[in-house]
Amino acid sequence: TLQLVWLRSDLRVHDNTALSQAAARGPVVAVVAPCLAQWVEHGHGANKLDFLRRGLHVLQQALAGYHIPLKVLDCDTFAEVPEALAALCDQLGAQALHFNDEYAVNERERDRRVRERLTESDVRLHRYTDMLAFTPGELLTGKGDYYGVFTPFSKRWHKEVDSRRLALNEAPQVQATPRDAQGREIHGDAIPPLPETLKGEPATALDAELWPAGEEAAQERLERFLTFRARRYHEQRDIPATRGTSELSPYLALGMISARQCYAAVLAENGSLADGDVGLTSWVNELIWREFYQHILVGFPRVNRHRPFQRHTEALQWRDDDAGFVAWCEGRTGYPIVDAAMRQLVQTGWMHNRLRMVTAMFLTKHLLIDWRRGEAFFMTHLVDGELGANNGGWQWAASTGTDAAPYFRIFNPTTQGQRFDKDGEFIASMVPELAELPAKRRHQPSADDCQQTGYPRPIVDHKAARQRALDTFKALSKSE
Ligand code: FAD
């Protein structure tokens, strides 16, 4: 009988558990529910929505090669999905629905409602763990709690992971075009365009060539990374000017590549995920961070609601500083590495990990602005925007999260720049006002330099701002 596969953040044909399992049972029809209004409500902006839209086109073509039609539900929000799926199953005569699990609370609630609704219609539901090596809840501490700290989680992950969990799924076979209960051929639907406005603003996405969508593009990136960069990853991953990382995050976030495919590639090169080449094993460590934050979403649901992981930090007195916030967003803080990073985010939809840490810490410590404002700004621009990692990263920087940076360890943005962008190359590439200055002065332009180039003077003094943050955090622990 006809098998319906609902594709969500797993937009690929290869190594897709739900698709592979469904195809082993009978003819397959795929379905997506773009729910753009819901995505906007979750804070995503045009960059990510456009990447999704382009990804759906590529996916539809790839599926067509197997004669798998891609249906598109006309749903704006998650609330509409259960009924729309039930109607589609009815229309097609499908008695089974397969999907790979997602872990944020709204997604899980949506899936719970889908289960309820389809049970009423006698459609069998098949759910799979696909995004992660372990289903959240499988890896718990000795006390039966979710891990709230990364290192023991990752040790346990390495200890328990085995070849069964990492085995790649078979791609489906080319099938005959499926037919509905009346014997009519089933055809795919049109992919909706990007809405014209998002939150009242024109929805303009970046140049599509910056982030070509789809699994082929993702595989090419993986290949290039492994060939040219992976073995030096541990030395180069912190240097924004060298592009030493994989730049696979947007593809992982929408499942245009699977984490298993990344692990398999490392195993093929290195024979192990934990030992051997330091570059490759450090990269695996980052992939495990991704898994860790998904487990956190399930184990500590409050973070889904943008509440701090560490409850006592709820009482922190964040500053209302709209002018400071706008200067940060626009890359005009007068701290060159911070400004270069923020401009990278806005111009490319992506920011280097080291710089995500530097800019997030600058906002939450130097400006003492609520991390949630920064988290939301990142989300609207990031092509890879994803609740688990974004929230985790922000709470880390704000010292409110799991494994958080201790509040007194505040990055000095100038020395971060000097250390990780030694020759000011990255600054020059993003802050043209400073490009003509000698490398050393790009990190700390003088008052004259600023006057001549139009680059702003620092909006806060590092020492004073640092002290203000220390005092605020100290007052918090006293008031506990
Ligand atoms: P690589 O270094 O090649 O790493 C490989 C993959 O591992 C990444 O693609 C990503 O999927 C995963 N990964 C790497 N670092 C982390 C991490 N610290 N936490 C979780 N997963 C990680 N990552 C996102 O995917 N989406 C986000 O919305 C996001 N927001 C962030 C916000 C802040 C404040 C911080 C500090 C980090 C954030 N990260 C986020 C994590 C990290 O910065 C990006 O995953 C990374 O920069 C992506 O580049 P890459 O693909 O070249 O990574």
Residues whose N, C-alpha, C, O or C-beta is under 5 A from the ligand:
A	BS01	FAD	T245 S246 E247 L248 S249 L252 E286 L287 W289 R290 M351 H352 N353 R356 M357 A360 D384 G385 E386 A389 N390 G393 W394
